[in-house]
Amino acid sequence: MLLRDRVERAVRRWHSLELANGQDPVIDYDCAPNGESIEPYSDRLAALDELSELRAAAGDGAIAATLDAHTTYLAALLGEQTSLAHYIALTQGCAARGWSPSYLDYRGQLAQDSLAALGIRWDVDTWKGLRELEGEVPVSQAVSLIREYADKFEPSIRELTGATAEFRLTVESVEADAYWSYWLDGSGRDARLRINLKTASFTRGDAYRFALHEILGHALQYANLAHTARGVAVDWPRLLSIHCPHQVLFEGLAQVLPLVASPDDELVQARTRLDHYLQLVRAELHLMVNRGESVRACLNHAVKRVPFWTAKSVADDLADRSRKPQLRSYLWAYPAGMDWFVSLYETTGTLLAEVLRDAYQRPLGPRELRQCWPSGPAIGGDA
């Protein structure tokens, strides 16, 4: 049996164990569904032992990087404590240095200038003003609007990325006590989109970004990866997990795709610049709370940076980024990926198009992204 297949079998057994115990799934998207019924491990230690043995045989490359992520995350689930820099390096595959204050000031000013051009001031009511401008949409109408945007932009995104796979999308409404408002998972060509009614709210701008991010970003990309994996003997593990290095690519690309699709839309441009800045601030908080700074210091810093954030939302985010092994890794993928892709978007030439086409054929980790753009910014910051 190929090492890749042995790794996938081990991950499926671990995934089955977590589900049987009512815990978070390990597999976020299955690019090689086979319908096989698989016996779960007896416990997490048994899973860690086998994954560690596989890692010892893996050498270097995509399989090794994935096994580093799995064993590091699983050890954290078992209670192992490690520095954030080490944890992010082995799970997301990039640095956890963050960005300099001057760089945040620069990106923050770009966001504020873009909002000011739309008549939106930078104060405690910024978010309210932005949502009013984008136009509120009842959740009951949002799904149909999202599908309209997805249908409209699908041909251009397929042409840009070279994606040819078909996919089926199922939309479900749930009520979960969780940080997320929307979540996409699935297998093969079947993607499932869940909308969390406890936290979700929509504007027309949200519906547009949602269509590009979740459907034409994640769903189409994952389906095309699954399609590629069926037709070629790929050398990468075909089970995608949010604590693995490819997540930097997935979240970075998906956050910037709305701007790629509508580069001349001032509202889309302003929202992307704002989202970029907010992700960089969240990265600051991620670093602060993990190096032991007080909650009050983090809250004060957050409000200074972003006057329209509430204390509760910041406090919840701090807990996610420090106390939960899955989110301590996964949430770093958003600022790391978005900053790299925004910077790539701002360059001239054909490199962005080349990366997008490659990214819909194979899951690129930070190492592969650096090979695509050797002169690009450091992924995860350079502070």
C-alpha positions in Angstrom: 0.0 0.0 0.0 1.3 3.5 -0.9 2.4 5.6 2.0 -0.2 8.2 1.0 -2.9 5.6 1.2 -1.7 4.4 4.6 -1.8 7.9 5.9 -5.3 8.4 4.6 -6.5 5.2 6.2 -4.9 6.3 9.5 -6.6 9.7 9.3 -9.9 8.1 8.5 -9.6 5.9 11.6 -8.8 9.0 13.8 -11.6 10.9 12.2 -14.0 8.1 13.1 -12.8 8.1 16.7 -13.4 11.8 17.1 -16.9 11.6 15.6 -17.8 8.6 17.8 -16.8 10.6 20.9 -18.8 13.6 19.8 -15.7 15.7 19.1 -14.7 18.0 16.1 -14.1 16.1 12.9 -10.6 15.7 11.6 -11.5 15.6 7.9 -12.9 18.8 6.6 -13.2 17.8 2.9 -12.7 14.3 1.5 -11.2 14.5 -2.0 -11.1 10.7 -2.3 -14.4 9.3 -0.9 -14.7 5.5 -1.1 -17.6 4.6 1.1 -15.5 2.2 3.1 -16.6 1.5 6.6 -13.5 1.9 8.8 -12.8 0.9 12.4 -11.9 3.8 14.6 -8.8 3.7 16.8 -9.3 2.6 20.4 -8.1 6.0 21.6 -6.1 9.1 20.6 -2.8 7.7 21.9 -3.2 4.8 19.5 -3.8 7.3 16.7 -0.8 9.3 17.6 1.5 6.3 17.7 0.6 5.2 14.2 0.7 8.7 12.7 4.1 9.2 14.3 5.4 5.9 12.8 4.1 7.0 9.4 5.8 10.4 9.8 9.1 8.7 10.5 8.9 7.0 7.1 7.7 10.0 5.2 10.9 11.9 4.6 10.1 15.3 3.1 7.3 16.8 1.0 3.6 17.2 1.2 2.9 14.0 3.0 5.5 14.7 5.6 4.1 18.3 6.1 0.6 16.9 6.6 1.8 14.3 9.1 3.7 17.0 11.0 0.4 18.9 11.2 -1.7 15.9 12.3 0.7 14.7 15.0 1.2 18.2 16.4 -2.5 18.9 16.5 -3.3 15.5 18.0 -0.7 15.9 20.7 -2.3 19.3 21.5 -5.7 17.6 21.8 -4.0 15.2 24.3 -2.8 18.2 26.4 0.7 18.8 25.1 1.7 22.4 25.5 4.0 24.1 22.9 4.9 27.6 21.9 2.7 29.3 19.3 5.6 29.7 16.9 6.3 26.0 17.0 2.6 25.0 16.8 1.9 27.2 13.8 5.0 26.2 12.0 4.1 22.5 12.2 0.4 22.9 11.6 -0.1 25.8 9.2 3.4 25.5 7.9 4.3 29.2 8.2 5.7 31.7 10.6 3.8 33.2 13.5 5.7 36.4 13.8 3.0 38.9 12.9 3.3 42.2 11.2 5.0 45.4 12.3 2.9 48.3 13.8 3.9 50.5 10.9 2.6 47.9 8.4 -0.7 47.7 10.3 -0.9 51.5 10.4 -0.4 51.5 6.6 -3.1 48.9 5.9 -5.4 50.5 8.4 -5.1 53.9 6.6 -5.8 52.3 3.3 -9.0 50.8 4.8 -10.1 54.1 6.3 -9.4 56.0 3.1 -11.5 53.5 1.1 -14.4 53.8 3.6 -14.1 57.6 3.7 -14.5 57.7 -0.1 -17.8 55.9 0.4 -18.9 58.4 3.1 -18.2 56.1 6.0 -16.4 57.5 9.0 -13.9 55.6 11.2 -15.6 55.4 14.6 -17.8 53.3 16.8 -20.5 53.3 14.1 -18.2 52.2 11.1 -19.6 48.7 10.9 -23.2 49.9 11.2 -22.6 52.5 8.4 -21.0 49.9 6.2 -23.8 47.4 6.6 -26.4 50.1 5.9 -24.5 51.0 2.7 -24.3 47.3 1.6 -28.0 46.8 2.3 -29.4 44.3 4.9 -30.9 41.1 3.5 -33.1 38.7 5.6 -31.5 35.4 6.2 -34.5 33.7 4.5 -33.6 35.5 1.3 -29.9 35.3 1.5 -29.5 31.7 0.2 -31.2 32.5 -3.1 -29.2 35.7 -3.5 -26.0 33.8 -2.8 -26.9 31.3 -5.5 -27.6 34.2 -7.9 -24.2 35.7 -7.4 -22.5 32.3 -7.7 -24.3 31.6 -11.0 -23.3 35.0 -12.3 -19.6 34.8 -11.5 -19.0 31.0 -12.0 -18.1 31.2 -15.7 -15.4 33.9 -15.1 -14.0 32.1 -12.1 -13.8 28.9 -14.0 -12.0 30.6 -16.9 -9.6 32.3 -14.4 -8.8 29.1 -12.5 -9.2 26.4 -15.1 -11.6 24.5 -12.9 -13.7 22.0 -14.9 -15.2 19.9 -12.2 -18.9 19.9 -11.5 -20.2 20.1 -7.9 -23.4 19.8 -6.0 -24.2 22.2 -3.2 -26.5 21.5 -0.3 -27.4 24.3 2.0 -28.4 23.6 5.6 -29.5 26.0 8.4 -28.3 25.1 11.9 -28.2 26.7 15.3 -24.8 26.1 16.9 -23.1 27.7 19.9 -19.9 28.3 17.9 -17.8 31.2 16.6 -18.6 30.5 13.0 -21.5 31.8 11.0 -20.9 29.7 7.9 -19.1 26.5 7.3 -18.4 24.4 4.2 -17.4 20.8 4.1 -18.1 17.7 2.0 -16.6 15.0 -0.2 -15.9 14.5 -3.8 -18.3 16.7 -5.9 -20.8 17.0 -3.0 -20.3 20.2 -0.9 -22.4 21.0 2.2 -22.8 24.6 3.3 -24.1 25.2 6.8 -25.5 28.6 7.9 -25.5 29.2 11.7 -28.7 31.0 12.4 -27.4 32.0 15.9 -24.6 34.2 14.4 -25.3 34.7 10.7 -26.6 38.0 9.3 -26.4 39.2 5.7 -26.1 42.3 3.6 -26.0 42.2 -0.2 -22.3 42.6 0.0 -22.1 39.6 2.4 -24.1 37.5 -0.1 -21.7 38.5 -2.9 -18.6 37.7 -0.8 -20.1 34.5 0.5 -20.8 33.3 -3.1 -17.2 34.0 -4.1 -15.6 32.8 -0.9 -17.5 29.7 0.1 -19.0 28.5 -3.3 -16.6 29.6 -6.0 -13.7 29.6 -3.7 -14.0 26.6 -1.4 -16.6 24.4 -3.0 -15.4 24.7 -6.6 -11.8 24.4 -5.6 -12.3 21.3 -3.4 -14.4 19.6 -6.1 -11.8 20.3 -8.7 -9.1 18.9 -6.4 -11.2 15.8 -5.9 -11.6 15.6 -9.7 -7.9 15.9 -10.2 -7.2 13.3 -7.6 -9.5 10.8 -9.4 -7.7 11.2 -12.7 -4.1 11.4 -11.6 -2.0 9.5 -9.0 -1.4 12.6 -6.9 1.3 12.7 -4.3 -0.6 14.7 -1.8 -3.0 13.4 1.0 -6.5 13.7 -0.4 -8.1 14.3 3.0 -8.2 18.1 3.8 -8.1 19.3 7.4 -8.2 22.8 8.7 -5.2 22.4 10.9 -2.9 21.5 7.9 -0.7 23.8 5.8 -3.0 24.0 2.8 -5.4 26.0 4.8 -3.3 29.2 4.4 -3.9 28.8 0.7 -7.6 28.1 1.0 -8.5 30.9 3.3 -6.2 33.4 1.7 -7.5 32.8 -1.8 -11.1 32.7 -0.8 -10.9 36.1 1.1 -9.3 37.8 -1.9 -11.4 36.1 -4.7 -14.3 38.7 -4.4 -11.9 41.5 -5.2 -10.4 39.4 -8.1 -13.8 39.0 -9.5 -14.9 42.6 -9.2 -11.7 44.7 -9.2 -13.5 48.0 -10.2 -16.2 47.8 -7.5 -15.3 50.5 -4.9 -17.5 48.9 -2.2 -15.9 45.5 -2.7 -12.4 47.1 -2.7 -13.2 49.0 0.6 -14.5 45.9 2.3 -11.5 43.8 1.2 -9.1 46.4 2.5 -11.1 46.6 5.8 -11.2 42.8 6.1 -7.4 42.6 5.5 -6.7 45.2 8.2 -9.0 43.4 10.7 -7.3 40.1 10.1 -3.9 41.7 10.8 -5.3 43.1 14.1 -6.7 39.7 15.0 -3.2 38.3 14.4 -1.8 40.9 16.9 -4.3 39.7 19.4 -3.5 36.0 18.6 0.1 36.7 19.4 -0.6 38.8 22.5 -2.9 36.3 24.2 -0.5 33.4 23.5 2.5 35.1 25.0 0.6 35.7 28.2 -0.6 39.3 28.0 -3.7 40.0 30.1 -7.2 40.0 28.7 -7.6 43.7 29.6 -4.4 44.6 27.7 -5.7 42.7 24.7 -9.1 44.4 24.9 -7.6 47.9 25.2 -5.4 47.2 22.2 -8.2 45.9 20.1 -10.5 48.9 20.8 -7.7 51.3 20.0 -7.1 49.6 16.7 -10.8 48.9 15.9 -13.2 51.3 17.6 -16.4 49.5 16.5 -15.4 46.1 17.9 -17.3 45.0 21.1 -15.6 43.7 24.2 -17.6 40.5 24.0 -16.6 39.7 20.5 -12.9 40.3 21.3 -13.0 38.2 24.5 -14.6 35.3 22.6 -11.9 35.6 19.9 -9.2 35.6 22.5 -10.5 32.3 24.0 -10.7 30.7 20.6 -7.1 31.6 19.7 -5.6 30.5 23.0 -7.7 27.7 24.6 -8.9 25.6 21.7 -6.2 23.6 19.8 -8.1 23.5 16.6 -8.7 27.3 16.4 -5.3 28.2 17.8 -3.9 26.8 14.6 -6.7 27.3 12.0 -7.5 31.0 12.8 -3.9 32.0 12.0 -4.5 30.8 8.4 -6.8 33.8 7.8 -4.3 36.7 8.3 -1.4 34.7 7.0 -3.2 33.7 3.8 -5.0 37.0 3.2 -1.9 39.2 3.5 0.0 37.0 1.1 -2.8 37.0 -1.5 -3.6 40.7 -1.1 0.1 41.4 -1.7 0.0 39.1 -4.7 -3.1 40.8 -6.1 -1.3 44.2 -5.8 1.6 43.0 -8.0 1.6 43.4 -11.8 2.0 40.7 -14.3 0.5 37.2 -14.7 1.6 35.6 -11.4 -1.7 35.8 -9.7 -3.5 34.0 -12.6 -0.7 31.4 -12.6 -1.1 30.8 -8.8 -4.9 30.6 -9.0 -4.8 28.0 -11.8 -2.2 25.9 -9.9 -4.2 26.2 -6.7 -7.3 24.6 -8.2 -5.2 21.6 -9.3 -3.3 20.8 -6.1 -3.4 22.1 -2.4 -0.4 24.4 -2.1 1.2 24.8 1.3 3.2 27.9 2.3 6.4 26.2 1.1 4.9 25.8 -2.4 3.5 29.4 -2.3 7.0 30.7 -1.6 8.3 28.7 -4.5 5.6 30.3 -6.7 6.7 33.8 -5.6 10.2 33.7 -4.1 10.3 37.5 -3.7 6.9 37.7 -2.1 6.3 38.7 1.6 7.0 36.3 4.4 3.9 34.2 5.1 2.8 34.8 8.6 4.5 38.1 9.0 8.0 39.5 9.3 7.9 41.5 12.5 
